[in-house]
Amino acid sequence: MKTHSVTAARASLGQLCKDAIAGREHAILCDGVPVKLQPLNGVAELSDAESFPKQDRELSRRATGKFKPFTEADRRRIAAAIPK
């Protein structure tokens, strides 16, 4: 596994991503801790926001302050759309 500093990784991030997709192992050293760069294998590894983009867009719009604040009814409606 090849390790890179944050600065060096930032300069060649596109190539590092392509290499990781191709199966080469890379790590970025952040505060002395190696962080492995690897592709995700499926939706199971995504966060809730990435798995449910409609709700994420709604939350993002509300967070910018351009819309009315969330009400309890809004929270229940969004939570009901997320499968358990």
PDB file of N, CA, C and O in Angstrom:
ATOM      1  N   MET A   1       0.848  -1.165   0.000  1.00  0.00           N
ATOM      2  CA  MET A   1       0.000   0.000   0.000  1.00  0.00           C
ATOM      3  C   MET A   1       0.896   1.231   0.000  1.00  0.00           C
ATOM      4  O   MET A   1       1.814   1.358   0.810  1.00  0.00           O
ATOM      5  N   LYS A   2       0.606   2.123  -0.921  1.00  0.00           N
ATOM      6  CA  LYS A   2       1.382   3.349  -1.010  1.00  0.00           C
ATOM      7  C   LYS A   2       0.694   4.428  -0.175  1.00  0.00           C
ATOM      8  O   LYS A   2      -0.524   4.590  -0.249  1.00  0.00           O
ATOM      9  N   THR A   3       1.479   5.169   0.624  1.00  0.00           N
ATOM     10  CA  THR A   3       0.913   6.227   1.450  1.00  0.00           C
ATOM     11  C   THR A   3       1.296   7.591   0.892  1.00  0.00           C
ATOM     12  O   THR A   3       2.360   7.765   0.299  1.00  0.00           O
ATOM     13  N   HIS A   4       0.404   8.550   1.099  1.00  0.00           N
ATOM     14  CA  HIS A   4       0.585   9.910   0.586  1.00  0.00           C
ATOM     15  C   HIS A   4       0.262  10.895   1.700  1.00  0.00           C
ATOM     16  O   HIS A   4      -0.544  10.604   2.584  1.00  0.00           O
ATOM     17  N   SER A   5       0.893  12.054   1.653  1.00  0.00           N
ATOM     18  CA  SER A   5       0.523  13.127   2.576  1.00  0.00           C
ATOM     19  C   SER A   5      -0.796  13.723   2.079  1.00  0.00           C
ATOM     20  O   SER A   5      -1.183  13.508   0.930  1.00  0.00           O
ATOM     21  N   VAL A   6      -1.472  14.461   2.931  1.00  0.00           N
ATOM     22  CA  VAL A   6      -2.727  15.103   2.527  1.00  0.00           C
ATOM     23  C   VAL A   6      -2.477  16.043   1.354  1.00  0.00           C
ATOM     24  O   VAL A   6      -3.262  16.075   0.406  1.00  0.00           O
ATOM     25  N   THR A   7      -1.397  16.802   1.409  1.00  0.00           N
ATOM     26  CA  THR A   7      -1.084  17.754   0.343  1.00  0.00           C
ATOM     27  C   THR A   7      -0.826  17.038  -0.972  1.00  0.00           C
ATOM     28  O   THR A   7      -1.341  17.450  -2.012  1.00  0.00           O
ATOM     29  N   ALA A   8      -0.033  15.968  -0.941  1.00  0.00           N
ATOM     30  CA  ALA A   8       0.265  15.222  -2.164  1.00  0.00           C
ATOM     31  C   ALA A   8      -0.992  14.531  -2.694  1.00  0.00           C
ATOM     32  O   ALA A   8      -1.209  14.483  -3.905  1.00  0.00           O
ATOM     33  N   ALA A   9      -1.812  14.001  -1.804  1.00  0.00           N
ATOM     34  CA  ALA A   9      -3.042  13.322  -2.230  1.00  0.00           C
ATOM     35  C   ALA A   9      -4.000  14.310  -2.877  1.00  0.00           C
ATOM     36  O   ALA A   9      -4.639  13.995  -3.881  1.00  0.00           O
ATOM     37  N   ARG A  10      -4.101  15.499  -2.306  1.00  0.00           N
ATOM     38  CA  ARG A  10      -4.996  16.507  -2.866  1.00  0.00           C
ATOM     39  C   ARG A  10      -4.569  16.880  -4.285  1.00  0.00           C
ATOM     40  O   ARG A  10      -5.413  17.100  -5.153  1.00  0.00           O
ATOM     41  N   ALA A  11      -3.275  16.948  -4.514  1.00  0.00           N
ATOM     42  CA  ALA A  11      -2.761  17.324  -5.837  1.00  0.00           C
ATOM     43  C   ALA A  11      -3.060  16.267  -6.888  1.00  0.00           C
ATOM     44  O   ALA A  11      -3.165  16.592  -8.070  1.00  0.00           O
ATOM     45  N   SER A  12      -3.199  15.004  -6.482  1.00  0.00           N
ATOM     46  CA  SER A  12      -3.434  13.937  -7.463  1.00  0.00           C
ATOM     47  C   SER A  12      -4.644  13.081  -7.096  1.00  0.00           C
ATOM     48  O   SER A  12      -4.657  11.875  -7.346  1.00  0.00           O
ATOM     49  N   LEU A  13      -5.654  13.706  -6.505  1.00  0.00           N
ATOM     50  CA  LEU A  13      -6.802  12.954  -6.011  1.00  0.00           C
ATOM     51  C   LEU A  13      -7.532  12.198  -7.117  1.00  0.00           C
ATOM     52  O   LEU A  13      -7.946  11.057  -6.913  1.00  0.00           O
ATOM     53  N   GLY A  14      -7.694  12.809  -8.267  1.00  0.00           N
ATOM     54  CA  GLY A  14      -8.361  12.133  -9.383  1.00  0.00           C
ATOM     55  C   GLY A  14      -7.654  10.847  -9.777  1.00  0.00           C
ATOM     56  O   GLY A  14      -8.296   9.815  -9.975  1.00  0.00           O
ATOM     57  N   GLN A  15      -6.342  10.906  -9.890  1.00  0.00           N
ATOM     58  CA  GLN A  15      -5.573   9.727 -10.263  1.00  0.00           C
ATOM     59  C   GLN A  15      -5.601   8.678  -9.156  1.00  0.00           C
ATOM     60  O   GLN A  15      -5.672   7.481  -9.437  1.00  0.00           O
ATOM     61  N   LEU A  16      -5.546   9.115  -7.911  1.00  0.00           N
ATOM     62  CA  LEU A  16      -5.612   8.169  -6.798  1.00  0.00           C
ATOM     63  C   LEU A  16      -6.951   7.437  -6.792  1.00  0.00           C
ATOM     64  O   LEU A  16      -7.000   6.232  -6.546  1.00  0.00           O
ATOM     65  N   CYS A  17      -8.030   8.157  -7.061  1.00  0.00           N
ATOM     66  CA  CYS A  17      -9.358   7.517  -7.123  1.00  0.00           C
ATOM     67  C   CYS A  17      -9.408   6.484  -8.242  1.00  0.00           C
ATOM     68  O   CYS A  17      -9.909   5.377  -8.046  1.00  0.00           O
ATOM     69  N   LYS A  18      -8.891   6.842  -9.408  1.00  0.00           N
ATOM     70  CA  LYS A  18      -8.872   5.899 -10.539  1.00  0.00           C
ATOM     71  C   LYS A  18      -8.035   4.669 -10.202  1.00  0.00           C
ATOM     72  O   LYS A  18      -8.412   3.546 -10.536  1.00  0.00           O
ATOM     73  N   ASP A  19      -6.901   4.884  -9.541  1.00  0.00           N
ATOM     74  CA  ASP A  19      -6.053   3.762  -9.129  1.00  0.00           C
ATOM     75  C   ASP A  19      -6.786   2.859  -8.135  1.00  0.00           C
ATOM     76  O   ASP A  19      -6.711   1.634  -8.232  1.00  0.00           O
ATOM     77  N   ALA A  20      -7.494   3.466  -7.183  1.00  0.00           N
ATOM     78  CA  ALA A  20      -8.232   2.683  -6.184  1.00  0.00           C
ATOM     79  C   ALA A  20      -9.328   1.855  -6.855  1.00  0.00           C
ATOM     80  O   ALA A  20      -9.545   0.699  -6.493  1.00  0.00           O
ATOM     81  N   ILE A  21     -10.009   2.438  -7.821  1.00  0.00           N
ATOM     82  CA  ILE A  21     -11.038   1.706  -8.565  1.00  0.00           C
ATOM     83  C   ILE A  21     -10.425   0.535  -9.312  1.00  0.00           C
ATOM     84  O   ILE A  21     -11.036  -0.527  -9.437  1.00  0.00           O
ATOM     85  N   ALA A  22      -9.200   0.741  -9.812  1.00  0.00           N
ATOM     86  CA  ALA A  22      -8.499  -0.314 -10.546  1.00  0.00           C
ATOM     87  C   ALA A  22      -7.930  -1.389  -9.613  1.00  0.00           C
ATOM     88  O   ALA A  22      -7.397  -2.394 -10.083  1.00  0.00           O
ATOM     89  N   GLY A  23      -8.040  -1.184  -8.293  1.00  0.00           N
ATOM     90  CA  GLY A  23      -7.596  -2.205  -7.354  1.00  0.00           C
ATOM     91  C   GLY A  23      -6.276  -1.933  -6.663  1.00  0.00           C
ATOM     92  O   GLY A  23      -5.846  -2.735  -5.833  1.00  0.00           O
ATOM     93  N   ARG A  24      -5.618  -0.821  -6.981  1.00  0.00           N
ATOM     94  CA  ARG A  24      -4.375  -0.494  -6.297  1.00  0.00           C
ATOM     95  C   ARG A  24      -4.697   0.114  -4.934  1.00  0.00           C
ATOM     96  O   ARG A  24      -5.666   0.862  -4.800  1.00  0.00           O
ATOM     97  N   GLU A  25      -3.903  -0.200  -3.938  1.00  0.00           N
ATOM     98  CA  GLU A  25      -4.157   0.277  -2.583  1.00  0.00           C
ATOM     99  C   GLU A  25      -3.385   1.566  -2.316  1.00  0.00           C
ATOM    100  O   GLU A  25      -2.181   1.648  -2.558  1.00  0.00           O
ATOM    101  N   HIS A  26      -4.102   2.572  -1.810  1.00  0.00           N
ATOM    102  CA  HIS A  26      -3.519   3.855  -1.445  1.00  0.00           C
ATOM    103  C   HIS A  26      -4.049   4.256  -0.084  1.00  0.00           C
ATOM    104  O   HIS A  26      -5.176   3.923   0.283  1.00  0.00           O
ATOM    105  N   ALA A  27      -3.226   4.972   0.658  1.00  0.00           N
ATOM    106  CA  ALA A  27      -3.644   5.525   1.944  1.00  0.00           C
ATOM    107  C   ALA A  27      -3.152   6.955   2.037  1.00  0.00           C
ATOM    108  O   ALA A  27      -2.120   7.312   1.467  1.00  0.00           O
ATOM    109  N   ILE A  28      -3.902   7.769   2.762  1.00  0.00           N
ATOM    110  CA  ILE A  28      -3.536   9.163   2.991  1.00  0.00           C
ATOM    111  C   ILE A  28      -3.221   9.296   4.470  1.00  0.00           C
ATOM    112  O   ILE A  28      -4.018   8.892   5.317  1.00  0.00           O
ATOM    113  N   LEU A  29      -2.062   9.861   4.785  1.00  0.00           N
ATOM    114  CA  LEU A  29      -1.653  10.037   6.170  1.00  0.00           C
ATOM    115  C   LEU A  29      -2.240  11.334   6.714  1.00  0.00           C
ATOM    116  O   LEU A  29      -1.886  12.418   6.251  1.00  0.00           O
ATOM    117  N   CYS A  30      -3.135  11.229   7.691  1.00  0.00           N
ATOM    118  CA  CYS A  30      -3.776  12.395   8.300  1.00  0.00           C
ATOM    119  C   CYS A  30      -3.473  12.368   9.794  1.00  0.00           C
ATOM    120  O   CYS A  30      -3.930  11.476  10.508  1.00  0.00           O
ATOM    121  N   ASP A  31      -2.710  13.338  10.259  1.00  0.00           N
ATOM    122  CA  ASP A  31      -2.271  13.396  11.667  1.00  0.00           C
ATOM    123  C   ASP A  31      -1.595  12.101  12.094  1.00  0.00           C
ATOM    124  O   ASP A  31      -1.777  11.643  13.222  1.00  0.00           O
ATOM    125  N   GLY A  32      -0.825  11.517  11.203  1.00  0.00           N
ATOM    126  CA  GLY A  32      -0.085  10.306  11.516  1.00  0.00           C
ATOM    127  C   GLY A  32      -0.877   9.017  11.422  1.00  0.00           C
ATOM    128  O   GLY A  32      -0.343   7.939  11.685  1.00  0.00           O
ATOM    129  N   VAL A  33      -2.150   9.114  11.048  1.00  0.00           N
ATOM    130  CA  VAL A  33      -3.004   7.926  10.939  1.00  0.00           C
ATOM    131  C   VAL A  33      -3.292   7.662   9.465  1.00  0.00           C
ATOM    132  O   VAL A  33      -3.793   8.551   8.776  1.00  0.00           O
ATOM    133  N   PRO A  34      -2.989   6.463   8.962  1.00  0.00           N
ATOM    134  CA  PRO A  34      -3.296   6.167   7.558  1.00  0.00           C
ATOM    135  C   PRO A  34      -4.801   5.950   7.363  1.00  0.00           C
ATOM    136  O   PRO A  34      -5.446   5.230   8.125  1.00  0.00           O
ATOM    137  N   VAL A  35      -5.337   6.591   6.323  1.00  0.00           N
ATOM    138  CA  VAL A  35      -6.752   6.460   5.958  1.00  0.00           C
ATOM    139  C   VAL A  35      -6.793   5.824   4.576  1.00  0.00           C
ATOM    140  O   VAL A  35      -6.302   6.405   3.608  1.00  0.00           O
ATOM    141  N   LYS A  36      -7.377   4.629   4.481  1.00  0.00           N
ATOM    142  CA  LYS A  36      -7.375   3.872   3.234  1.00  0.00           C
ATOM    143  C   LYS A  36      -8.367   4.456   2.235  1.00  0.00           C
ATOM    144  O   LYS A  36      -9.493   4.808   2.588  1.00  0.00           O
ATOM    145  N   LEU A  37      -7.933   4.551   0.991  1.00  0.00           N
ATOM    146  CA  LEU A  37      -8.778   5.011  -0.102  1.00  0.00           C
ATOM    147  C   LEU A  37      -9.232   3.782  -0.872  1.00  0.00           C
ATOM    148  O   LEU A  37      -8.411   3.063  -1.440  1.00  0.00           O
ATOM    149  N   GLN A  38     -10.553   3.537  -0.892  1.00  0.00           N
ATOM    150  CA  GLN A  38     -11.077   2.379  -1.606  1.00  0.00           C
ATOM    151  C   GLN A  38     -12.486   2.663  -2.092  1.00  0.00           C
ATOM    152  O   GLN A  38     -13.201   3.456  -1.480  1.00  0.00           O
ATOM    153  N   PRO A  39     -12.900   2.024  -3.190  1.00  0.00           N
ATOM    154  CA  PRO A  39     -14.258   2.241  -3.692  1.00  0.00           C
ATOM    155  C   PRO A  39     -15.286   1.572  -2.791  1.00  0.00           C
ATOM    156  O   PRO A  39     -14.991   0.577  -2.129  1.00  0.00           O
ATOM    157  N   LEU A  40     -16.494   2.123  -2.770  1.00  0.00           N
ATOM    158  CA  LEU A  40     -17.593   1.510  -2.026  1.00  0.00           C
ATOM    159  C   LEU A  40     -18.179   0.389  -2.869  1.00  0.00           C
ATOM    160  O   LEU A  40     -18.221   0.481  -4.096  1.00  0.00           O
ATOM    161  N   ASN A  41     -18.630  -0.671  -2.205  1.00  0.00           N
ATOM    162  CA  ASN A  41     -19.132  -1.832  -2.936  1.00  0.00           C
ATOM    163  C   ASN A  41     -20.638  -1.841  -3.141  1.00  0.00           C
ATOM    164  O   ASN A  41     -21.141  -2.717  -3.844  1.00  0.00           O
ATOM    165  N   GLY A  42     -21.361  -0.928  -2.573  1.00  0.00           N
ATOM    166  CA  GLY A  42     -22.802  -0.936  -2.770  1.00  0.00           C
ATOM    167  C   GLY A  42     -23.524   0.011  -1.861  1.00  0.00           C
ATOM    168  O   GLY A  42     -22.916   0.680  -1.025  1.00  0.00           O
ATOM    169  N   VAL A  43     -24.811   0.065  -2.023  1.00  0.00           N
ATOM    170  CA  VAL A  43     -25.641   0.992  -1.267  1.00  0.00           C
ATOM    171  C   VAL A  43     -25.582   0.707   0.225  1.00  0.00           C
ATOM    172  O   VAL A  43     -25.763   1.623   1.027  1.00  0.00           O
ATOM    173  N   ALA A  44     -25.335  -0.531   0.617  1.00  0.00           N
ATOM    174  CA  ALA A  44     -25.292  -0.879   2.034  1.00  0.00           C
ATOM    175  C   ALA A  44     -24.227  -0.081   2.782  1.00  0.00           C
ATOM    176  O   ALA A  44     -24.339   0.128   3.990  1.00  0.00           O
ATOM    177  N   GLU A  45     -23.196   0.364   2.067  1.00  0.00           N
ATOM    178  CA  GLU A  45     -22.125   1.108   2.714  1.00  0.00           C
ATOM    179  C   GLU A  45     -22.357   2.610   2.704  1.00  0.00           C
ATOM    180  O   GLU A  45     -21.569   3.357   3.285  1.00  0.00           O
ATOM    181  N   LEU A  46     -23.423   3.069   2.057  1.00  0.00           N
ATOM    182  CA  LEU A  46     -23.686   4.493   1.981  1.00  0.00           C
ATOM    183  C   LEU A  46     -24.397   4.974   3.237  1.00  0.00           C
ATOM    184  O   LEU A  46     -25.053   4.196   3.930  1.00  0.00           O
ATOM    185  N   SER A  47     -24.261   6.259   3.519  1.00  0.00           N
ATOM    186  CA  SER A  47     -24.961   6.827   4.666  1.00  0.00           C
ATOM    187  C   SER A  47     -26.447   6.947   4.347  1.00  0.00           C
ATOM    188  O   SER A  47     -26.845   6.807   3.191  1.00  0.00           O
ATOM    189  N   ASP A  48     -27.259   7.201   5.352  1.00  0.00           N
ATOM    190  CA  ASP A  48     -28.696   7.371   5.134  1.00  0.00           C
ATOM    191  C   ASP A  48     -28.974   8.491   4.151  1.00  0.00           C
ATOM    192  O   ASP A  48     -29.861   8.364   3.307  1.00  0.00           O
ATOM    193  N   ALA A  49     -28.232   9.588   4.242  1.00  0.00           N
ATOM    194  CA  ALA A  49     -28.467  10.714   3.344  1.00  0.00           C
ATOM    195  C   ALA A  49     -28.175  10.332   1.897  1.00  0.00           C
ATOM    196  O   ALA A  49     -28.881  10.767   0.987  1.00  0.00           O
ATOM    197  N   GLU A  50     -27.141   9.525   1.677  1.00  0.00           N
ATOM    198  CA  GLU A  50     -26.830   9.094   0.317  1.00  0.00           C
ATOM    199  C   GLU A  50     -27.825   8.061  -0.177  1.00  0.00           C
ATOM    200  O   GLU A  50     -28.104   8.002  -1.375  1.00  0.00           O
ATOM    201  N   SER A  51     -28.363   7.251   0.709  1.00  0.00           N
ATOM    202  CA  SER A  51     -29.321   6.231   0.324  1.00  0.00           C
ATOM    203  C   SER A  51     -30.698   6.818   0.040  1.00  0.00           C
ATOM    204  O   SER A  51     -31.469   6.252  -0.735  1.00  0.00           O
ATOM    205  N   PHE A  52     -31.004   7.938   0.659  1.00  0.00           N
ATOM    206  CA  PHE A  52     -32.310   8.566   0.513  1.00  0.00           C
ATOM    207  C   PHE A  52     -32.144  10.013   0.060  1.00  0.00           C
ATOM    208  O   PHE A  52     -32.359  10.938   0.843  1.00  0.00           O
ATOM    209  N   PRO A  53     -31.753  10.215  -1.227  1.00  0.00           N
ATOM    210  CA  PRO A  53     -31.415  11.567  -1.680  1.00  0.00           C
ATOM    211  C   PRO A  53     -32.575  12.554  -1.611  1.00  0.00           C
ATOM    212  O   PRO A  53     -32.344  13.748  -1.420  1.00  0.00           O
ATOM    213  N   LYS A  54     -33.841  12.082  -1.763  1.00  0.00           N
ATOM    214  CA  LYS A  54     -34.966  13.012  -1.711  1.00  0.00           C
ATOM    215  C   LYS A  54     -35.034  13.676  -0.337  1.00  0.00           C
ATOM    216  O   LYS A  54     -35.181  14.894  -0.238  1.00  0.00           O
ATOM    217  N   GLN A  55     -34.927  12.874   0.719  1.00  0.00           N
ATOM    218  CA  GLN A  55     -34.956  13.423   2.057  1.00  0.00           C
ATOM    219  C   GLN A  55     -33.729  14.306   2.314  1.00  0.00           C
ATOM    220  O   GLN A  55     -33.817  15.312   3.018  1.00  0.00           O
ATOM    221  N   ASP A  56     -32.591  13.919   1.738  1.00  0.00           N
ATOM    222  CA  ASP A  56     -31.377  14.707   1.906  1.00  0.00           C
ATOM    223  C   ASP A  56     -31.541  16.084   1.277  1.00  0.00           C
ATOM    224  O   ASP A  56     -31.143  17.088   1.868  1.00  0.00           O
ATOM    225  N   ARG A  57     -32.124  16.138   0.077  1.00  0.00           N
ATOM    226  CA  ARG A  57     -32.343  17.433  -0.577  1.00  0.00           C
ATOM    227  C   ARG A  57     -33.274  18.302   0.266  1.00  0.00           C
ATOM    228  O   ARG A  57     -33.045  19.501   0.429  1.00  0.00           O
ATOM    229  N   GLU A  58     -34.315  17.689   0.793  1.00  0.00           N
ATOM    230  CA  GLU A  58     -35.262  18.418   1.645  1.00  0.00           C
ATOM    231  C   GLU A  58     -34.550  18.980   2.871  1.00  0.00           C
ATOM    232  O   GLU A  58     -34.731  20.147   3.216  1.00  0.00           O
ATOM    233  N   LEU A  59     -33.744  18.154   3.525  1.00  0.00           N
ATOM    234  CA  LEU A  59     -33.019  18.609   4.709  1.00  0.00           C
ATOM    235  C   LEU A  59     -32.027  19.709   4.361  1.00  0.00           C
ATOM    236  O   LEU A  59     -31.872  20.664   5.122  1.00  0.00           O
ATOM    237  N   SER A  60     -31.354  19.587   3.220  1.00  0.00           N
ATOM    238  CA  SER A  60     -30.373  20.594   2.810  1.00  0.00           C
ATOM    239  C   SER A  60     -31.043  21.932   2.534  1.00  0.00           C
ATOM    240  O   SER A  60     -30.538  22.983   2.927  1.00  0.00           O
ATOM    241  N   ARG A  61     -32.187  21.883   1.854  1.00  0.00           N
ATOM    242  CA  ARG A  61     -32.905  23.129   1.565  1.00  0.00           C
ATOM    243  C   ARG A  61     -33.329  23.814   2.861  1.00  0.00           C
ATOM    244  O   ARG A  61     -33.206  25.031   3.000  1.00  0.00           O
ATOM    245  N   ARG A  62     -33.829  23.022   3.802  1.00  0.00           N
ATOM    246  CA  ARG A  62     -34.274  23.598   5.067  1.00  0.00           C
ATOM    247  C   ARG A  62     -33.091  24.154   5.854  1.00  0.00           C
ATOM    248  O   ARG A  62     -33.228  25.154   6.557  1.00  0.00           O
ATOM    249  N   ALA A  63     -31.939  23.516   5.740  1.00  0.00           N
ATOM    250  CA  ALA A  63     -30.765  23.937   6.507  1.00  0.00           C
ATOM    251  C   ALA A  63     -30.222  25.274   6.029  1.00  0.00           C
ATOM    252  O   ALA A  63     -29.573  25.978   6.803  1.00  0.00           O
ATOM    253  N   THR A  64     -30.467  25.644   4.784  1.00  0.00           N
ATOM    254  CA  THR A  64     -29.946  26.908   4.267  1.00  0.00           C
ATOM    255  C   THR A  64     -30.715  28.111   4.787  1.00  0.00           C
ATOM    256  O   THR A  64     -30.268  29.246   4.619  1.00  0.00           O
ATOM    257  N   GLY A  65     -31.857  27.889   5.412  1.00  0.00           N
ATOM    258  CA  GLY A  65     -32.626  28.993   5.966  1.00  0.00           C
ATOM    259  C   GLY A  65     -33.530  29.668   4.958  1.00  0.00           C
ATOM    260  O   GLY A  65     -34.153  30.682   5.273  1.00  0.00           O
ATOM    261  N   LYS A  66     -33.618  29.124   3.740  1.00  0.00           N
ATOM    262  CA  LYS A  66     -34.450  29.725   2.705  1.00  0.00           C
ATOM    263  C   LYS A  66     -35.910  29.318   2.854  1.00  0.00           C
ATOM    264  O   LYS A  66     -36.788  29.899   2.216  1.00  0.00           O
ATOM    265  N   PHE A  67     -36.166  28.338   3.683  1.00  0.00           N
ATOM    266  CA  PHE A  67     -37.509  27.826   3.853  1.00  0.00           C
ATOM    267  C   PHE A  67     -37.894  27.885   5.321  1.00  0.00           C
ATOM    268  O   PHE A  67     -37.061  28.146   6.188  1.00  0.00           O
ATOM    269  N   LYS A  68     -39.160  27.640   5.582  1.00  0.00           N
ATOM    270  CA  LYS A  68     -39.630  27.663   6.973  1.00  0.00           C
ATOM    271  C   LYS A  68     -38.929  26.568   7.783  1.00  0.00           C
ATOM    272  O   LYS A  68     -38.485  25.570   7.215  1.00  0.00           O
ATOM    273  N   PRO A  69     -38.828  26.742   9.081  1.00  0.00           N
ATOM    274  CA  PRO A  69     -38.189  25.721   9.913  1.00  0.00           C
ATOM    275  C   PRO A  69     -39.011  24.430   9.945  1.00  0.00           C
ATOM    276  O   PRO A  69     -40.208  24.425   9.658  1.00  0.00           O
ATOM    277  N   PHE A  70     -38.340  23.349  10.299  1.00  0.00           N
ATOM    278  CA  PHE A  70     -39.022  22.058  10.420  1.00  0.00           C
ATOM    279  C   PHE A  70     -40.058  22.096  11.526  1.00  0.00           C
ATOM    280  O   PHE A  70     -39.850  22.685  12.587  1.00  0.00           O
ATOM    281  N   THR A  71     -41.160  21.463  11.250  1.00  0.00           N
ATOM    282  CA  THR A  71     -42.166  21.261  12.288  1.00  0.00           C
ATOM    283  C   THR A  71     -42.109  19.790  12.693  1.00  0.00           C
ATOM    284  O   THR A  71     -41.441  18.986  12.044  1.00  0.00           O
ATOM    285  N   GLU A  72     -42.802  19.452  13.753  1.00  0.00           N
ATOM    286  CA  GLU A  72     -42.842  18.052  14.187  1.00  0.00           C
ATOM    287  C   GLU A  72     -43.490  17.186  13.110  1.00  0.00           C
ATOM    288  O   GLU A  72     -43.091  16.037  12.924  1.00  0.00           O
ATOM    289  N   ALA A  73     -44.474  17.714  12.406  1.00  0.00           N
ATOM    290  CA  ALA A  73     -45.131  16.975  11.315  1.00  0.00           C
ATOM    291  C   ALA A  73     -44.138  16.687  10.185  1.00  0.00           C
ATOM    292  O   ALA A  73     -44.165  15.607   9.593  1.00  0.00           O
ATOM    293  N   ASP A  74     -43.266  17.648   9.889  1.00  0.00           N
ATOM    294  CA  ASP A  74     -42.232  17.435   8.860  1.00  0.00           C
ATOM    295  C   ASP A  74     -41.309  16.294   9.267  1.00  0.00           C
ATOM    296  O   ASP A  74     -40.994  15.424   8.454  1.00  0.00           O
ATOM    297  N   ARG A  75     -40.876  16.297  10.519  1.00  0.00           N
ATOM    298  CA  ARG A  75     -39.973  15.248  11.000  1.00  0.00           C
ATOM    299  C   ARG A  75     -40.625  13.870  10.896  1.00  0.00           C
ATOM    300  O   ARG A  75     -39.978  12.912  10.473  1.00  0.00           O
ATOM    301  N   ARG A  76     -41.894  13.763  11.274  1.00  0.00           N
ATOM    302  CA  ARG A  76     -42.594  12.480  11.193  1.00  0.00           C
ATOM    303  C   ARG A  76     -42.747  12.027   9.746  1.00  0.00           C
ATOM    304  O   ARG A  76     -42.587  10.844   9.449  1.00  0.00           O
ATOM    305  N   ARG A  77     -43.059  12.966   8.836  1.00  0.00           N
ATOM    306  CA  ARG A  77     -43.245  12.632   7.427  1.00  0.00           C
ATOM    307  C   ARG A  77     -41.944  12.117   6.823  1.00  0.00           C
ATOM    308  O   ARG A  77     -41.949  11.123   6.097  1.00  0.00           O
ATOM    309  N   ILE A  78     -40.845  12.778   7.113  1.00  0.00           N
ATOM    310  CA  ILE A  78     -39.547  12.354   6.561  1.00  0.00           C
ATOM    311  C   ILE A  78     -39.120  11.021   7.180  1.00  0.00           C
ATOM    312  O   ILE A  78     -38.623  10.140   6.479  1.00  0.00           O
ATOM    313  N   ALA A  79     -39.313  10.877   8.486  1.00  0.00           N
ATOM    314  CA  ALA A  79     -38.927   9.626   9.156  1.00  0.00           C
ATOM    315  C   ALA A  79     -39.758   8.458   8.646  1.00  0.00           C
ATOM    316  O   ALA A  79     -39.250   7.341   8.547  1.00  0.00           O
ATOM    317  N   ALA A  80     -41.033   8.693   8.318  1.00  0.00           N
ATOM    318  CA  ALA A  80     -41.902   7.628   7.827  1.00  0.00           C
ATOM    319  C   ALA A  80     -41.455   7.124   6.453  1.00  0.00           C
ATOM    320  O   ALA A  80     -41.711   5.970   6.110  1.00  0.00           O
ATOM    321  N   ALA A  81     -40.791   7.974   5.665  1.00  0.00           N
ATOM    322  CA  ALA A  81     -40.353   7.572   4.330  1.00  0.00           C
ATOM    323  C   ALA A  81     -39.102   6.697   4.360  1.00  0.00           C
ATOM    324  O   ALA A  81     -38.760   6.073   3.355  1.00  0.00           O
ATOM    325  N   ILE A  82     -38.428   6.648   5.486  1.00  0.00           N
ATOM    326  CA  ILE A  82     -37.196   5.846   5.600  1.00  0.00           C
ATOM    327  C   ILE A  82     -37.559   4.458   6.095  1.00  0.00           C
ATOM    328  O   ILE A  82     -38.090   4.305   7.195  1.00  0.00           O
ATOM    329  N   PRO A  83     -37.268   3.424   5.269  1.00  0.00           N
ATOM    330  CA  PRO A  83     -37.589   2.052   5.703  1.00  0.00           C
ATOM    331  C   PRO A  83     -36.764   1.643   6.916  1.00  0.00           C
ATOM    332  O   PRO A  83     -35.614   2.054   7.069  1.00  0.00           O
ATOM    333  N   LYS A  84     -37.358   0.843   7.759  1.00  0.00           N
ATOM    334  CA  LYS A  84     -36.669   0.411   8.980  1.00  0.00           C
ATOM    335  C   LYS A  84     -36.096  -0.962   8.820  1.00  0.00           C
ATOM    336  O   LYS A  84     -35.481  -1.486   9.749  1.00  0.00           O
TER     337      LYS A  84
END
